[in-house]
Amino acid sequence: MLEQYVDVTLFLTTFATLFVIQDPAGTLPVFIALTAKRPAKERHRAARVAAITSFMVITVFVLFGRYILTFLGITVPALQLSGGLVLLLIALDLLAGKTGEQEDSGDSAVNVALVPLGTPLLAGPGAIVASMVAIEQSGSRTAGWLAVGAAIILVHILIYLALRFAGVVHRILGVAGTLLITRIAGLLLAAIAVQMVAAAIFGFLEAREILAPLDPRIS
């Protein structure tokens, strides 16, 4: 009965894929590191803004992604490379302990919720491409669209809940624990950034190998 309205298989595969890629639990160390010095109210607002930003970015690419990339002449590897470089800059600040010291305005927590948390950490190239592939698999079926939409919404609800209650983890860690988690988050974020850059480079090389037989100018 339910399958008449929602493609359950597509919902489960889309949800599992996005949940693994966006990794709400794995985002916690970075979120705590970037918002540890902000009041609880601002952290809660940052959690909401990060989840909404990620949801909006993915929704836009689900609806118009192919047109946007084609119109601007942007490839997926280029998207990965730019996202990786942004994350690498943030990771270096975390490792150096600079993040959160330069800005003391009430909007600083919201700024980091937009970038790098909302995008490209949560709504990164992997999540964007996975969502675009899922919506293509749905075809023009209403049940498929509802399945993909429900999966995206559910994942972002879980992301919000994970970030919203990050303060509990922060209180348990204390000052020393937060400092340690900041350095660990920097290392993890740097690793994610390098992985994105490496994937982009391999993507460029693969595209070059595919196009080489078709274009004599590529040698």
Steps between C-alpha positions, in 0.01 A plus 500: 500500500777742596691425178216656303595839641872464589772288343619334822811345343613832354424672831714255697793507257495881474472541877783255570726658238447857619524404867837333445635781280379790716583313823319706770702340781827562319412869464470544877873552572523773235179664620621501862841634398350786298231602749650409839554867601147609412201509741255211493236709321740576215608137476138393470445760230814384321373140506174612342672716237748224407221244449284745302795610285590141417137417422458802272824438310414135438141585403617758247739249342236226501266727305743693281841336548552371147397833350723698738811290435440492125428874473811597699717232343587357842597136536458287812880480551517880493227511764694250711826691465350835601323343798818325607701822492240683711502223761881492502515870588259448790695193615824700514328761719373228733845345531652842571225585752402814308135423432265694724765749613475749220124552511309586811175620349171328564495383139829309514334171592247547220780576253676170569161327486467621141862430402659251556231306693192541280713482190736347397528272807136383516377593153823404327564360152432144618159580647409721204590238240331221698179704518513581129551132413211398727259743339603375155431143612151608606418593141179698472316288753332686784580213738868535415506876555320459833748232605805715424342805661407310815851354527663843469265651760553215748880515470496874568273459801757258643781744414321778687437282805864388510629859483228637726606277788874538439503726808452192720820354354673835546409514870630148551830577328574824688764756394790255464286246318369765263854612420595140425191443287581820309841365399352159413227669297770694314679177412178330391390800296842520335476130412152552351629799303800306364270211407274738308796656320641155414160384371480814286847439353414139417172625352686741274743226394217258429317760291822568310543128421141477379525811282849430362385266219230751405712815499843490328604815689510295824820297512 
